[in-house]
Amino acid sequence: MAKIEDYDVVIVGSGPGGYVAAVKAAQLDMKVACIEKESRLGGVCLNVGCIPSKALLDSSEYFHLAKDQFAAHGIKTGRVSLDLATMMGRKEKVVQELTDNVKRLLEGHKIEIIHGTASLAGPDRVAIKPHSAGGKKAAKMEVQAKAIILATGSEPVPMPDLDFDGRQVISSTEALKLDKVPKHLGIVGGGYIGLELGSVWLRLGAKVTVIEMLPKIATGLDGQVGRKLQRVLKRQGIDFKLQTKVTGAKVSSSSVKVSLETKKGIENLTCSPLLVSVGRRPLTRGLGVEDMAIATDPDTGHLVVDSAYRTSVPSIHAIGDLVPGPMLAHKASAEGIAAVECIAGKAGEVNYDAVPAVIYTWPEVASVGLTEEQARDRKIPYCTGTYPFAGAGRARCMGETEGFVKVIAHQKTDRLLGVHIIGPRAADMIAECVLAIEFGAGSEDIARTIHGHPTFAEALQEAAMVAQKCSIYAS
């Protein structure tokens, strides 16, 4: 086995957690290597997750606007048709450009990039099976490091007795690569991945049915926002089968016949394909976690880490989807920076109360902090303030009046507890709210901050003003 030089930090995985951690380590003058098993850098997010899905969401939204909305603005387009191959090509170009940017970023910081499959060989060693080059079998190698960061991300969870086949039973990866618009797309799971991909194919002409075991979709959302989202998506054409369980499926070459257990009894649904989007699990297969006796959560498979992201083997750290918390790219990036800072002896940490979440349907949904239900369960005295986008001049000008902003503040201290937005530009508006929570601001701070006019963000200011009326500071 060939052996190469030692490093200060070796990072396994080049997704948003891994590559950000690598750059941070290089900026702290560490000698860094980043190991990636795929031919392209960027991990799930850049290659088969966040980026390609948002590229298709944007393209499908343009198609929908041209077909159904431009006329209201006095824009006559004639018959609008879809060139799916071009749309997919554009998506691939966006992905390629961003993955190339990651490569240049790492190379610019003099980070060693090693393409190969990694496994732990000791508390300070990683064995690597490099990719074959030019048809020649590459020799295995081993690297040594003072610290190792595992950042291998997650993978889709299949349903019991219904494995992914990549054709009729698909994961989100295949749903981003379909070469034709499905006549009827079935989706198991009403979370953000299923809703986003359902929105893409609905806009492009598919019939979409979402099957969800629970009585509501997007269960992590504030209840008021979740109910609004469901009504809007249903109005757009998505058929929801809630409190419905998949009890079996028969797969043929042309379709999937799904058996459903509903409140009314047994039903059958025939679709093609069936997207299974019931969650994701930490991707630790082949890493050697068991051989190293690294502690894991028996229920979720997450690696157990302390506040410095150290596993039960102190020299081995873990971040991102491998550890508890929301499976979000920006959360992984924040943890990557914090883990490296801790390795360097600095005070690295992540404020998990200020991690935003976004669903890129249209209207968009964005949130940060506590929901109203969480505040109630914790017996926190709170005030809420809501304001509809229908009251915002900018929203009226654009014809995007669906949705509202909801502000939740502590009744006694006025400190901001959470903000939830459903509406246009919600994904961008939430940044102001994250900053406010990070700095311990109150609803009064947002209410007194001058917002540009006319903007969507004025709805946030108005919601904060409404929240003020119920606090103890209200006159």
N, C-alpha and C positions, 0 to 999 in steps of 0.2 A: 504494500500500500504506500503510495506516494504521500509525502508529508510536506506541507507548506508552512510558512512562517506563522508566528503567533500574532494574535490581535488583542487589543484591549476589549473590544466588543465584537461578537459575532451575532448577527441577526438572521433568524430563519423566517423568510417571508418578506416580500417587497410590496405589500399592499399599503394602504394609507397609514397603518400603524408602523409597519416595518421600515418603509423608506423615509418617513418623517423621523423616526428614531435614529436611523443611520445618519441622516444629515445633522441632527442635533448633536450626536456623538462626535462627528467630524468637526463641528463648530467648537466643541469643547476640547479640541486637539487630541482626540482619541484615534487610534488606528482601528479602522472598521472594515468588516467584510459583511456583505449582504448575500444570502443564499436564496435563490429562487428556482423552484422546480419547473416552472413554465418557461417557454421561450421568450415571452414578453413580461416586462416588469409591470407592477401596478396592482397585482392581486385581483381578487374577485371584483372589487369596486370598479376599477378602471376597465376591466376586460369583459366581465359578464354580469355586472351589477349596476351600481349607481350611474355611471356615465352612459353606457349604451341605452339603458332604460330611459334616461332623461332626454337623450338625443331623439329617441322614437316618440316620447311623449310630446316634445316640442314639434317634431315634424307632423305627427298626427293631429296636433292642435291647429297647425297652419292649414292642413287639409280640411279640417272641420270648419274653420273660419271661412276659408275660400268657398266652401260648398254651401254653408248655411248662414253665415253672418255678414259677409261683405256687402250683400245687397242692401242691408239696412243702413250702411254707410254711404250708399250711392255708388258703390263699386260694382260694375257689371263684368263678370268673368266669363260668361257663357258656360258651357258644360265643363265641369271639373272632373278630371279622371286621375286615377292613382297609378303611379309607376313605382311599385313596391321595391323592385330591384334597385332603383336609384336611391330610394329612401334608405334601404339597408346599406347601400354603398356609402352614403353620407355618414351614417352611423359608424360604420367601420373606419372611415377616414378620421372622424373625431377621436375614436378610441386610439387609433394608431398614433395620431399626433400627440396625444396626452401621454401615452406610454413612452414614446420617444423622448418627451420632455423629462419624464422621470429618469430615464437612462442618462440624459445629459446632466441632470441635476446631481445624480450620484457621482458620475465621472468628474464633474466639475469640483466636487468636494474630495476627490481622490479616494473614493470608497471602492474597495475591491468587490466586483460583481461576479458571483460564481453561480452558474446555471447547473443545477443538479438536484437530486433528491437527498435531503438531509435527515440524519437520525442522530440522537444523542448517544455518544460513546463514553461519556463520563461527565462529571460535574463541570469540567472545563474543556471538554472536547466534543467536536461534532464530526461525524463521518459523513462523507459526501460521495454519492454515485453520480459523477458528472454526465451531462448529456453526451451522447456519441457525436463525434465530429467527423464529417466527411465519410461516414460509413464505417469508421474505425471504432473499435471498442475502447472507450476511455478508461484509464486506470482509476480506481477508487483513490480518494484522498482523505486526509484528515486535517482539521484545523484546530488550533488551541486558542482559548481566550480566557481572560480574567472573568468575563461576564458573558452570558448567553441570553439573548432575548428571543423568546418564541412568539411569532406573530403570523401564524399560519391561517388565521381566519376561520371560516365556517363553511358548511356545505348543506344543501337542502335535505330535509328529513323526508324519507319516503313513507307512504302509508303501509300499515301492516298488510301483508299478502298482496301488495300492489306495487311492485318495484318499477322504477323508471325504465322505460325502454327507448326513450329518445325520439319516439315517433308518435304513438298514440297516448302514452302516459308520460308527460314531460315535466321538467322542472323549469324554473325561471330562465335557466341558461338556454334551453331550446326555444322557449317562448319569445326570446329576443332574436331568433334566427329563422323564423318560419318563412318559407318561400312563397306562400300564398295566404290570403286572408281566409281564416276558417269560416265555415258557414255557421257553426255553433261551437263556441269555445266554452267548455265547462271548467270551472275553477273551484277547487276544494280549498277553502280557507279565505276568510274575509279580512285578512290583515293588509298592511300597506303594499306588500309586493303583489298580491292578487288584485287589489283595487287598481294599482297603477297599470299593470299589464292588461287588466280587463278594460281600462279606459283606452289604452292604445288601440286594441283590436276592435272595440266598439266603434270608435271614431272612423276606423278604416272600413267598417261595413259588416263586422261579425255580429251575430247574436251572442250575448254573453250571459251566462248563468253562474252566480256565485253561491256555493253551498257552504254554510257555516253552522257548526254545532251549537254555538251560543246564541242567545236571543238578540245580539247586536253585532255590528261589524266594528272593526278597529277598536277593540276593547280597551286599549290603553288611553283612548281619548277622553277628554272631558265629556260627560254624558250629553250635554246640550249640543256640543259641537258634533259629536258622533251621530246624533239623531238627525241633525241638519244635513250632514254629509250623505247619510243614507237616503234621505228624501231627494236630494239633488241628483245623486247618481241613479236612483230609480227613475226619476223624471227624464234623465238622459237616455235611459233604455236598458240599464243593467237589471236583470231579474235576480232578486235575492230569495234564497230559500234558507231561512233562519231556523234555528232549533231543529236542524236536519242533520242526520248522521249517515255517512256512507257505510253501508253494510256489506258491499261486494261490488265487483265489476267484472264484466266479460269483455275482453279485448279481442277485436278482430283486426284484419288488415286495413279496414276503412273506418272503424268507429270504436267507441267505448260505450257499452251499455252499463250504466251505473244504477245500482239498487240503493234506494234512499229510505231511511226510516224517519218519517215526519210525525207531527202531532196528530195528523189525520190518518196515519197508517203507512203502508209500504207504497212507494212510488218508484217508477223507473225513469231514467233520463238518458237519452242517447246523444252523444256529442262527439266531436272530433276536432282537436285532441282534448284530453283532460289534463289541465294544469294542476298539479298538486303543489300547493303553497301553504303548508300547515306549520311551517317554521324551519329553523336552521339549527344545526348542532355544531359544537366546536370540532374543528378538523385536526385531530391528533393522531389519526391512523398512520402507523409507520414511523412516528417520531421517536419511539422508544421511551415514552413517558412511563409505561408500566415497568420497564426494565430498570429505570432510575428510581422507582418507587415514589414518584411525585404524587402528592395527594390530589385527589379529584373529588368533586361533588358527585356522589353516586346517583343522584336524581337527574342532574343536568349534563354531567360530563365536563363541566367547567373545571379548570385548574384552580386550586385554592392558592390565593396570593395574599400577602400582607399589604400594608399601606405603601410599601416601597416596590410593590409588584414582584416581590421575591416569592418563588414557590417554596415548597418544603425542602428543596435543595437550594440553599441561599444564593449560589452563584448563577442559578438559572431563573430567569424572570419570564413573565408572560403578560401579554397585553391584548387588547381588542376583543374579538369574539371568543377568544380562549378563556376569558375571565368573565365573572358575572357583570350584569348591566346590559343596557340596550345595545343591540348589534348594529352600531352606527359607525360609519367611516370616521366622522369627526371626533367621536369618542375615542376610537382607536388611536388617532393622531395625537390627541391630548395625552393619552396614557403613554404613548411612545416617548413623548418629550419628558413627561414626569418620571418615567422609569430611568431614562438616561441621566436625568439630573440627580436622581437618587444614587445611581451607580457612581456618579462623579462627586458624591458627598454633598450635594446641594439639596435644597428643600423643594423637591418636586411633588406636586399633588394635583389632583383634578377635583373641581367642585362639581359633584354629581347633581347638585340642585340647580345647576345652570347649564345643563346639556340640552340644546334644542332638538326637537324632532319634527320632521316634515313629511307630509304625504303629498306627492306631486300629481294628484288628480287635478281636475279643473272644476270648481275652484280649488286652489291649494289649501292645505291645512297645515298649520305650524303651531307649535306649543313649546312652552318651557315652564318648569316649576310644577306646583301642585294643581291637580284638578279640583273642582268643587267637591267632588265625592271624597277625595283624599283629605281635604281640609275638614270636611264634616266627620269623617271616620276618626281623625286625630283629635276631634273636639277643639279645633282651633276656631276662635271667633273671627269671622271674616265678613268682608263686604264684597259684593260683585258690582261691576258696571259693564254694561254692554252697549254697543252702538253699531247700527247697521251700515253697511257700505252704501245702501240706497240713499243715505243722508250725506254722502261725501261727493263733492262736486266733481272731482277727478274720475270717480267711479261712474258717475252719470255720463260724463263726456265720452268715456270709453265703452259705455254700455255693459259694464261689468259690475252690476249692483248686487249680485248674489253674495250672501254671507254677512258676517259680523265680527267684531272684536270683543273679547270678553276679558276683563281685568279682575283679578282676585287679590284683595289686599287684607292685611291683618286689621281687624276692627279697632283694636286698641292702639297699635303702634303705627298703622298705615303702611307698614313694610309690604312690599310687593311679594306675594306668594306664588302667583302664576299668571301667565297670559296665554290665551288660546285664540287663534285667529282662523277663520275659514273665509276665504275670499281671494281676490286677485292680489298677486304679489305678496302673499302671506309668507312665503319662504324667505323673502328679503326683509320684510318688516320685522320678523321675529328677532333679528340681530339687536335692534335697539332694546328689546325686552330682556334679552340675555344679558346685555351690558348692565341694564338697570338692576337685575337681580344680583349679578356679580358684585356690584358696588353697594348693595343693600339699600337701594332707592325705595321710596314710597310712591304711592299712586299720585300724591301731590307733586312730586318731582316731574313726573311725566306730564301731568295736567298743566304745570306752569312752564314747561319747555315749549318754546315757540316752534311750531311745525310749519313747513312751507305750505303755501296754498296756491292752487289746489293740488293735494296729494292724497294718496291712499292712507298715509301715515296719520292724517288728521283724525281718522276714525279711532286710532289708538288714543290720541289725546282726548277725544270726546268721551271714550269709554272710561278713561281714568278720571275725568271730571264727574261722571255719573257715580263711580265708586266712592268719590269723596263725600257724596251727599249722605252716606249712611255711616261714615266713621264718626268717632267721638269728637273729631276736629270740626265736623260740619257745624255751621252756625245756625 
